[in-house]
Amino acid sequence: MHSLRPALLSAIAAILALFALPTHAQNPTTPVTKEIIAYVFPQDRVLSPDEVNGRRLTRINYAFANIKNDEIVEGFPHDAENLAILNKLKHTNPSLKILVSVGGWTWSGGFSDAALTPQSRARFIASAARLIERHHLDGIDLDWEYPGQTGNGNTFRPEDKHNFTLLLAELRQRLDREQTRLGRRLYTSIATGAFTKFLEHTEMAMVQNYVDSINLMTYDFYVGGPSTGHDAPLFHNPSDPKHVSAELSVEAYEQAGVSARKIVLGVPFYGRSWGEVANKNHGLFQPGKAAKGVHFSYPDLPNLLATGFSRYWDAEASAPYLYNPHTRIFVTYEDPQSLAAKCRYVNEHRLGGVMFWEYFNDSTGILLEAVHAGMTPVAPKTHDTKETSKAGEEGR
């Protein structure tokens, strides 16, 4: 599959033009009514001052901080510099909030120990308070992958289920005191798995009381495995052998007692591919070999249309996909059309907003603009007397 990557990378930027934003321009000063949360993951490099468009975001979750000896520690050498740069974005968007996300897939190994006892939780929470003050943060996002489950070969215990609740409750209590002392609101959030097993190993009806948002990772539904499928379908396609969708995940969370307004719908700013996929149903839900762990940044994807790929729209799932019958490569991804559908869903179901992984997977900014457009209220159109009269005649 690695031999397929150059073709994908050299072949994936024309879809952007075909399915770009709505023709109406959004007023840059119009406030959004929902959260737009970006996970920003620069790793070892220093951010450029204008690299992140803070005007289009309500919150940035800077990824990731690590856990060592039950305490939160900076994850990368340039975290202090980068957080200072991100804080300066508040000059143009004073309502922007900067949080640090702790853990993630790679660094969740210390959560179970940190949550285990009152003493270990106190150390963890004290380190969170110090991190907030040291970097002038607006809060902490916990990305524990996953309580009560091994995740990336992590330590886990049955006690994680209740300890997760205790950790968040005690963190909220401490931050309530800290925000009084610091004179600013401090936020807590969590990134959560979009699968039933996550709910079975947590107490989400109680957890929701201690967080401002639950960032539901409604993507990576198809990462590997023997069959192609959508990475982030909005709705369930009855032909999907895995029977997954963002909507089913949202419904499961609501049935578990989570308020819709606390749920922030996660979307991916990347694509995944399969090779050796038979030319049946344009490659969708067909056997193939997945390129495990390989992401394709959004700007690369539309170029595929010039190299024998065709774009298809799964109306059942509200999801796009690409297929090349000659190379037998299938690609699943997100685009402005699917994002518009997800934003409508968020608004109609009164969810808390949209979050995405990861900011630097779309250097064009087109996907962020699509989310911003979907989360921004559009002023109702005005009609002159002649147009109104004509419409009335046609209605009779």
BANU-598190 format. One record per residue (C-alpha): residue number from 1; z, y negated, x negated; residue in one letter. Coordinates in pm, whole numbers, always signed. Example, Ala and Ser with C-alpha at 12.3 -4.5 7.8 and 13.67 -1.06 7.14 Angstrom:
REM residues 2
<pos 1, w +780, v +450, u -1230, code A>
<pos 2, w +714, v +106, u -1367, code S>
This chain:
REM residues 396
<pos 1, w +0, v +0, u +0, code M>
<pos 2, w +51, v -244, u -288, code H>
<pos 3, w -326, v -235, u -340, code S>
<pos 4, w -364, v -377, u +10, code L>
<pos 5, w -157, v -686, u -62, code R>
<pos 6, w -423, v -892, u -249, code P>
<pos 7, w -661, v -845, u +42, code A>
<pos 8, w -394, v -963, u +281, code L>
<pos 9, w -284, v -1253, u +69, code L>
<pos 10, w -639, v -1368, u +5, code S>
<pos 11, w -738, v -1302, u +361, code A>
<pos 12, w -457, v -1440, u +601, code I>
<pos 13, w -515, v -1934, u +727, code A>
<pos 14, w -777, v -1965, u +1020, code A>
<pos 15, w -561, v -1857, u +1310, code I>
<pos 16, w -356, v -2169, u +1258, code L>
<pos 17, w -649, v -2382, u +1362, code A>
<pos 18, w -733, v -2162, u +1659, code L>
<pos 19, w -381, v -2147, u +1793, code F>
<pos 20, w -227, v -2466, u +1665, code A>
<pos 21, w +2, v -2694, u +1855, code L>
<pos 22, w -49, v -2835, u +2203, code P>
<pos 23, w -276, v -3137, u +2204, code T>
<pos 24, w +1, v -3373, u +2318, code H>
<pos 25, w +181, v -3521, u +2018, code A>
<pos 26, w +556, v -3507, u +2011, code Q>
<pos 27, w +744, v -3829, u +1954, code N>
<pos 28, w +931, v -3783, u +1623, code P>
<pos 29, w +1229, v -3967, u +1767, code T>
<pos 30, w +1254, v -3759, u +2086, code T>
<pos 31, w +1569, v -3548, u +2064, code P>
<pos 32, w +1539, v -3175, u +2118, code V>
<pos 33, w +1751, v -3022, u +2391, code T>
<pos 34, w +1814, v -2692, u +2212, code K>
<pos 35, w +1911, v -2579, u +1864, code E>
<pos 36, w +1641, v -2537, u +1600, code I>
<pos 37, w +1808, v -2351, u +1315, code I>
<pos 38, w +1633, v -2278, u +987, code A>
<pos 39, w +1754, v -2032, u +729, code Y>
<pos 40, w +1672, v -2195, u +395, code V>
<pos 41, w +1665, v -1953, u +101, code F>
<pos 42, w +1556, v -2116, u -228, code P>
<pos 43, w +1738, v -1857, u -440, code Q>
<pos 44, w +1736, v -1957, u -810, code D>
<pos 45, w +1530, v -2275, u -790, code R>
<pos 46, w +1612, v -2639, u -718, code V>
<pos 47, w +1474, v -2787, u -399, code L>
<pos 48, w +1246, v -3087, u -400, code S>
<pos 49, w +1394, v -3385, u -211, code P>
<pos 50, w +1124, v -3379, u +58, code D>
<pos 51, w +1066, v -3003, u +72, code E>
<pos 52, w +1257, v -2945, u +397, code V>
<pos 53, w +1164, v -3138, u +711, code N>
<pos 54, w +1512, v -3218, u +838, code G>
<pos 55, w +1375, v -3431, u +1121, code R>
<pos 56, w +1249, v -3119, u +1298, code R>
<pos 57, w +1576, v -2927, u +1271, code L>
<pos 58, w +1918, v -2944, u +1431, code T>
<pos 59, w +2084, v -2712, u +1180, code R>
<pos 60, w +2019, v -2563, u +837, code I>
<pos 61, w +2183, v -2237, u +736, code N>
<pos 62, w +2167, v -2234, u +357, code Y>
<pos 63, w +2139, v -1874, u +236, code A>
<pos 64, w +2336, v -1713, u +85, code F>
<pos 65, w +2692, v -1730, u -40, code A>
<pos 66, w +2843, v -1410, u -173, code N>
<pos 67, w +3186, v -1245, u -133, code I>
<pos 68, w +3397, v -1151, u -434, code K>
<pos 69, w +3763, v -1043, u -421, code N>
<pos 70, w +3780, v -1137, u -53, code D>
<pos 71, w +3664, v -1492, u -124, code E>
<pos 72, w +3339, v -1676, u -57, code I>
<pos 73, w +3162, v -1784, u -376, code V>
<pos 74, w +2837, v -1965, u -442, code E>
<pos 75, w +2549, v -1720, u -465, code G>
<pos 76, w +2309, v -1900, u -699, code F>
<pos 77, w +2337, v -2137, u -996, code P>
<pos 78, w +2178, v -2436, u -820, code H>
<pos 79, w +2362, v -2417, u -487, code D>
<pos 80, w +2557, v -2740, u -548, code A>
<pos 81, w +2237, v -2932, u -629, code E>
<pos 82, w +2051, v -2789, u -333, code N>
<pos 83, w +2328, v -2857, u -84, code L>
<pos 84, w +2347, v -3216, u -205, code A>
<pos 85, w +1971, v -3249, u -149, code I>
<pos 86, w +1997, v -3102, u +200, code L>
<pos 87, w +2285, v -3333, u +290, code N>
<pos 88, w +2063, v -3631, u +207, code K>
<pos 89, w +1833, v -3526, u +492, code L>
<pos 90, w +2098, v -3668, u +724, code K>
<pos 91, w +1977, v -4015, u +625, code H>
<pos 92, w +1671, v -3959, u +846, code T>
<pos 93, w +1839, v -3722, u +1093, code N>
<pos 94, w +2210, v -3807, u +1127, code P>
<pos 95, w +2263, v -3525, u +1379, code S>
<pos 96, w +2147, v -3257, u +1134, code L>
<pos 97, w +2416, v -3002, u +1042, code K>
<pos 98, w +2431, v -2813, u +711, code I>
<pos 99, w +2606, v -2475, u +705, code L>
<pos 100, w +2625, v -2208, u +436, code V>
<pos 101, w +2543, v -1855, u +544, code S>
<pos 102, w +2761, v -1587, u +389, code V>
<pos 103, w +2643, v -1233, u +319, code G>
<pos 104, w +2301, v -1130, u +442, code G>
<pos 105, w +2149, v -787, u +387, code W>
<pos 106, w +2218, v -783, u +12, code T>
<pos 107, w +2564, v -943, u +0, code W>
<pos 108, w +2747, v -802, u +303, code S>
<pos 109, w +2932, v -542, u +96, code G>
<pos 110, w +3256, v -743, u +77, code G>
<pos 111, w +3301, v -819, u +446, code F>
<pos 112, w +3490, v -505, u +547, code S>
<pos 113, w +3751, v -553, u +275, code D>
<pos 114, w +3780, v -927, u +342, code A>
<pos 115, w +3838, v -868, u +714, code A>
<pos 116, w +4079, v -578, u +669, code L>
<pos 117, w +4427, v -737, u +656, code T>
<pos 118, w +4589, v -1068, u +751, code P>
<pos 119, w +4621, v -1143, u +380, code Q>
<pos 120, w +4257, v -1069, u +295, code S>
<pos 121, w +4137, v -1268, u +594, code R>
<pos 122, w +4355, v -1561, u +488, code A>
<pos 123, w +4198, v -1556, u +139, code R>
<pos 124, w +3849, v -1543, u +286, code F>
<pos 125, w +3916, v -1827, u +529, code I>
<pos 126, w +4085, v -2045, u +269, code A>
<pos 127, w +3779, v -2005, u +47, code S>
<pos 128, w +3558, v -2104, u +341, code A>
<pos 129, w +3759, v -2424, u +386, code A>
<pos 130, w +3729, v -2502, u +15, code R>
<pos 131, w +3353, v -2438, u +22, code L>
<pos 132, w +3312, v -2673, u +318, code I>
<pos 133, w +3504, v -2951, u +149, code E>
<pos 134, w +3343, v -2896, u -192, code R>
<pos 135, w +2989, v -2926, u -59, code H>
<pos 136, w +3050, v -3158, u +240, code H>
<pos 137, w +2934, v -2887, u +481, code L>
<pos 138, w +2938, v -2885, u +858, code D>
<pos 139, w +3049, v -2525, u +888, code G>
<pos 140, w +3004, v -2159, u +800, code I>
<pos 141, w +2758, v -1895, u +923, code D>
<pos 142, w +2864, v -1530, u +880, code L>
<pos 143, w +2580, v -1284, u +834, code D>
<pos 144, w +2766, v -951, u +820, code W>
<pos 145, w +2509, v -671, u +818, code E>
<pos 146, w +2684, v -489, u +978, code Y>
<pos 147, w +3041, v -437, u +1108, code P>
<pos 148, w +3119, v -66, u +1136, code G>
<pos 149, w +2787, v +33, u +979, code Q>
<pos 150, w +2670, v +98, u +626, code T>
<pos 151, w +2387, v -158, u +618, code G>
<pos 152, w +2270, v -180, u +258, code N>
<pos 153, w +2507, v +95, u +139, code G>
<pos 154, w +2812, v -121, u +214, code N>
<pos 155, w +3176, v -33, u +262, code T>
<pos 156, w +3248, v -3, u +634, code F>
<pos 157, w +3534, v +114, u +855, code R>
<pos 158, w +3600, v +181, u +1224, code P>
<pos 159, w +3849, v -107, u +1204, code E>
<pos 160, w +3559, v -346, u +1140, code D>
<pos 161, w +3501, v -368, u +1514, code K>
<pos 162, w +3826, v -552, u +1585, code H>
<pos 163, w +3863, v -707, u +1241, code N>
<pos 164, w +3532, v -889, u +1293, code F>
<pos 165, w +3687, v -1054, u +1599, code T>
<pos 166, w +4008, v -1137, u +1413, code L>
<pos 167, w +3818, v -1285, u +1119, code L>
<pos 168, w +3619, v -1517, u +1342, code L>
<pos 169, w +3921, v -1613, u +1556, code A>
<pos 170, w +4128, v -1702, u +1250, code E>
<pos 171, w +3835, v -1882, u +1089, code L>
<pos 172, w +3793, v -2093, u +1403, code R>
<pos 173, w +4163, v -2176, u +1408, code Q>
<pos 174, w +4152, v -2292, u +1046, code R>
<pos 175, w +3837, v -2497, u +1096, code L>
<pos 176, w +3991, v -2664, u +1400, code D>
<pos 177, w +4265, v -2791, u +1171, code R>
<pos 178, w +4018, v -2880, u +896, code E>
<pos 179, w +3793, v -3082, u +1124, code Q>
<pos 180, w +4091, v -3291, u +1232, code T>
<pos 181, w +4178, v -3353, u +869, code R>
<pos 182, w +3819, v -3423, u +761, code L>
<pos 183, w +3729, v -3624, u +1069, code G>
<pos 184, w +3412, v -3436, u +1159, code R>
<pos 185, w +3314, v -3141, u +1378, code R>
<pos 186, w +3291, v -2809, u +1196, code L>
<pos 187, w +3070, v -2529, u +1326, code Y>
<pos 188, w +3088, v -2152, u +1311, code T>
<pos 189, w +2803, v -1914, u +1380, code S>
<pos 190, w +2701, v -1556, u +1318, code I>
<pos 191, w +2374, v -1373, u +1259, code A>
<pos 192, w +2369, v -1051, u +1461, code T>
<pos 193, w +2159, v -738, u +1495, code G>
<pos 194, w +1925, v -712, u +1791, code A>
<pos 195, w +2007, v -349, u +1862, code F>
<pos 196, w +2255, v -168, u +2085, code T>
<pos 197, w +2443, v -11, u +1794, code K>
<pos 198, w +2550, v -358, u +1677, code F>
<pos 199, w +2706, v -420, u +2018, code L>
<pos 200, w +2880, v -84, u +2009, code E>
<pos 201, w +3052, v -176, u +1682, code H>
<pos 202, w +3160, v -529, u +1782, code T>
<pos 203, w +3351, v -705, u +2058, code E>
<pos 204, w +3091, v -966, u +2140, code M>
<pos 205, w +3248, v -1082, u +2466, code A>
<pos 206, w +3551, v -1193, u +2262, code M>
<pos 207, w +3359, v -1295, u +1949, code V>
<pos 208, w +3152, v -1549, u +2140, code Q>
<pos 209, w +3466, v -1752, u +2207, code N>
<pos 210, w +3501, v -1835, u +1838, code Y>
<pos 211, w +3144, v -1931, u +1745, code V>
<pos 212, w +2908, v -2211, u +1837, code D>
<pos 213, w +2605, v -1986, u +1828, code S>
<pos 214, w +2503, v -1623, u +1796, code I>
<pos 215, w +2181, v -1617, u +1596, code N>
<pos 216, w +2019, v -1303, u +1732, code L>
<pos 217, w +1785, v -1145, u +1477, code M>
<pos 218, w +1513, v -1048, u +1726, code T>
<pos 219, w +1264, v -948, u +1459, code Y>
<pos 220, w +1204, v -661, u +1217, code D>
<pos 221, w +1173, v -426, u +1514, code F>
<pos 222, w +897, v -254, u +1318, code Y>
<pos 223, w +970, v -258, u +946, code V>
<pos 224, w +853, v +86, u +839, code G>
<pos 225, w +815, v +419, u +1006, code G>
<pos 226, w +512, v +625, u +1097, code P>
<pos 227, w +377, v +396, u +1370, code S>
<pos 228, w +250, v +40, u +1385, code T>
<pos 229, w +413, v -204, u +1622, code G>
<pos 230, w +511, v -565, u +1678, code H>
<pos 231, w +764, v -716, u +1438, code D>
<pos 232, w +902, v -947, u +1709, code A>
<pos 233, w +769, v -880, u +2061, code P>
<pos 234, w +904, v -1111, u +2328, code L>
<pos 235, w +862, v -858, u +2609, code F>
<pos 236, w +852, v -482, u +2625, code H>
<pos 237, w +510, v -319, u +2625, code N>
<pos 238, w +540, v +11, u +2817, code P>
<pos 239, w +320, v +174, u +2551, code S>
<pos 240, w +568, v +87, u +2275, code D>
<pos 241, w +719, v +415, u +2150, code P>
<pos 242, w +1033, v +237, u +2026, code K>
<pos 243, w +1088, v +48, u +2356, code H>
<pos 244, w +1200, v -276, u +2190, code V>
<pos 245, w +1169, v -647, u +2261, code S>
<pos 246, w +1353, v -976, u +2227, code A>
<pos 247, w +1408, v -985, u +2601, code E>
<pos 248, w +1571, v -641, u +2606, code L>
<pos 249, w +1803, v -750, u +2323, code S>
<pos 250, w +1899, v -1072, u +2502, code V>
<pos 251, w +1969, v -878, u +2820, code E>
<pos 252, w +2185, v -629, u +2630, code A>
<pos 253, w +2391, v -914, u +2484, code Y>
<pos 254, w +2435, v -1073, u +2824, code E>
<pos 255, w +2540, v -738, u +2971, code Q>
<pos 256, w +2795, v -714, u +2689, code A>
<pos 257, w +2951, v -1038, u +2815, code G>
<pos 258, w +2780, v -1296, u +2594, code V>
<pos 259, w +2692, v -1629, u +2753, code S>
<pos 260, w +2320, v -1712, u +2743, code A>
<pos 261, w +2392, v -2059, u +2604, code R>
<pos 262, w +2551, v -1905, u +2293, code K>
<pos 263, w +2242, v -1693, u +2215, code I>
<pos 264, w +1989, v -1842, u +1973, code V>
<pos 265, w +1665, v -1644, u +1964, code L>
<pos 266, w +1549, v -1543, u +1617, code G>
<pos 267, w +1182, v -1554, u +1519, code V>
<pos 268, w +1003, v -1451, u +1196, code P>
<pos 269, w +789, v -1687, u +989, code F>
<pos 270, w +609, v -1396, u +818, code Y>
<pos 271, w +391, v -1093, u +878, code G>
<pos 272, w +399, v -722, u +795, code R>
<pos 273, w +118, v -473, u +744, code S>
<pos 274, w +28, v -107, u +780, code W>
<pos 275, w -259, v +79, u +612, code G>
<pos 276, w -456, v +390, u +702, code E>
<pos 277, w -442, v +298, u +1072, code V>
<pos 278, w -697, v +463, u +1301, code A>
<pos 279, w -936, v +242, u +1498, code N>
<pos 280, w -773, v +308, u +1834, code K>
<pos 281, w -624, v +37, u +2055, code N>
<pos 282, w -718, v -198, u +1769, code H>
<pos 283, w -449, v -29, u +1558, code G>
<pos 284, w -156, v -109, u +1785, code L>
<pos 285, w +106, v +168, u +1823, code F>
<pos 286, w -95, v +399, u +1601, code Q>
<pos 287, w +8, v +616, u +1303, code P>
<pos 288, w -12, v +443, u +967, code G>
<pos 289, w +162, v +376, u +637, code K>
<pos 290, w +379, v +66, u +635, code A>
<pos 291, w +405, v -162, u +332, code A>
<pos 292, w +782, v -142, u +319, code K>
<pos 293, w +963, v -457, u +219, code G>
<pos 294, w +643, v -661, u +190, code V>
<pos 295, w +635, v -996, u +371, code H>
<pos 296, w +327, v -1212, u +403, code F>
<pos 297, w +385, v -1583, u +433, code S>
<pos 298, w +228, v -1742, u +738, code Y>
<pos 299, w -31, v -1956, u +553, code P>
<pos 300, w -187, v -1638, u +414, code D>
<pos 301, w -236, v -1466, u +747, code L>
<pos 302, w -521, v -1657, u +917, code P>
<pos 303, w -756, v -1611, u +619, code N>
<pos 304, w -789, v -1250, u +726, code L>
<pos 305, w -1027, v -1354, u +1003, code L>
<pos 306, w -1287, v -1429, u +737, code A>
<pos 307, w -1257, v -1082, u +584, code T>
<pos 308, w -1329, v -851, u +875, code G>
<pos 309, w -1004, v -885, u +1069, code F>
<pos 310, w -992, v -971, u +1437, code S>
<pos 311, w -702, v -1126, u +1620, code R>
<pos 312, w -575, v -960, u +1937, code Y>
<pos 313, w -320, v -1068, u +2193, code W>
<pos 314, w -85, v -819, u +2355, code D>
<pos 315, w -29, v -980, u +2694, code A>
<pos 316, w +243, v -729, u +2782, code E>
<pos 317, w +451, v -819, u +2475, code A>
<pos 318, w +335, v -1182, u +2433, code S>
<pos 319, w +260, v -1103, u +2070, code A>
<pos 320, w -46, v -1140, u +1843, code P>
<pos 321, w -173, v -890, u +1589, code Y>
<pos 322, w -464, v -843, u +1350, code L>
<pos 323, w -675, v -539, u +1279, code Y>
<pos 324, w -960, v -458, u +1042, code N>
<pos 325, w -1150, v -142, u +1146, code P>
<pos 326, w -1321, v -116, u +806, code H>
<pos 327, w -1011, v -131, u +586, code T>
<pos 328, w -796, v +18, u +866, code R>
<pos 329, w -523, v -240, u +806, code I>
<pos 330, w -295, v -357, u +1088, code F>
<pos 331, w -89, v -680, u +1066, code V>
<pos 332, w +196, v -793, u +1291, code T>
<pos 333, w +309, v -1156, u +1277, code Y>
<pos 334, w +418, v -1465, u +1472, code E>
<pos 335, w +192, v -1761, u +1554, code D>
<pos 336, w +206, v -2084, u +1757, code P>
<pos 337, w +96, v -1910, u +2077, code Q>
<pos 338, w +372, v -1649, u +2061, code S>
<pos 339, w +626, v -1915, u +1960, code L>
<pos 340, w +529, v -2126, u +2260, code A>
<pos 341, w +596, v -1826, u +2484, code A>
<pos 342, w +934, v -1768, u +2322, code K>
<pos 343, w +1030, v -2133, u +2359, code C>
<pos 344, w +944, v -2115, u +2729, code R>
<pos 345, w +1162, v -1807, u +2755, code Y>
<pos 346, w +1451, v -1984, u +2581, code V>
<pos 347, w +1424, v -2280, u +2816, code N>
<pos 348, w +1380, v -2074, u +3133, code E>
<pos 349, w +1671, v -1844, u +3050, code H>
<pos 350, w +1892, v -2129, u +2926, code R>
<pos 351, w +1947, v -1981, u +2583, code L>
<pos 352, w +2093, v -2188, u +2302, code G>
<pos 353, w +1771, v -2241, u +2108, code G>
<pos 354, w +1560, v -2086, u +1832, code V>
<pos 355, w +1638, v -1989, u +1474, code M>
<pos 356, w +1394, v -1864, u +1215, code F>
<pos 357, w +1384, v -1674, u +889, code W>
<pos 358, w +1278, v -1821, u +661, code E>
<pos 359, w +1181, v -2186, u +609, code Y>
<pos 360, w +965, v -2138, u +297, code F>
<pos 361, w +752, v -1866, u +457, code N>
<pos 362, w +546, v -2139, u +622, code D>
<pos 363, w +447, v -2413, u +379, code S>
<pos 364, w +207, v -2562, u +637, code T>
<pos 365, w +486, v -2655, u +878, code G>
<pos 366, w +271, v -2542, u +1171, code I>
<pos 367, w +521, v -2285, u +1297, code L>
<pos 368, w +807, v -2534, u +1278, code L>
<pos 369, w +599, v -2786, u +1470, code E>
<pos 370, w +533, v -2522, u +1736, code A>
<pos 371, w +905, v -2455, u +1773, code V>
<pos 372, w +987, v -2826, u +1778, code H>
<pos 373, w +723, v -2886, u +2045, code A>
<pos 374, w +863, v -2603, u +2255, code G>
<pos 375, w +1221, v -2726, u +2224, code M>
<pos 376, w +1142, v -3094, u +2287, code T>
<pos 377, w +1136, v -3223, u +2645, code P>
<pos 378, w +794, v -3349, u +2747, code V>
<pos 379, w +785, v -3658, u +2966, code A>
<pos 380, w +627, v -3589, u +3306, code P>
<pos 381, w +270, v -3709, u +3340, code K>
<pos 382, w +210, v -4018, u +3547, code T>
<pos 383, w -80, v -4030, u +3790, code H>
<pos 384, w -254, v -4336, u +3921, code D>
<pos 385, w -306, v -4386, u +4294, code T>
<pos 386, w -665, v -4261, u +4287, code K>
<pos 387, w -571, v -3933, u +4115, code E>
<pos 388, w -280, v -3878, u +4354, code T>
<pos 389, w -499, v -3941, u +4655, code S>
<pos 390, w -766, v -3701, u +4530, code K>
<pos 391, w -508, v -3430, u +4466, code A>
<pos 392, w -377, v -3477, u +4818, code G>
<pos 393, w -724, v -3441, u +4968, code E>
<pos 394, w -787, v -3121, u +4773, code E>
<pos 395, w -456, v -2981, u +4891, code G>
<pos 396, w -540, v -3026, u +5262, code R>
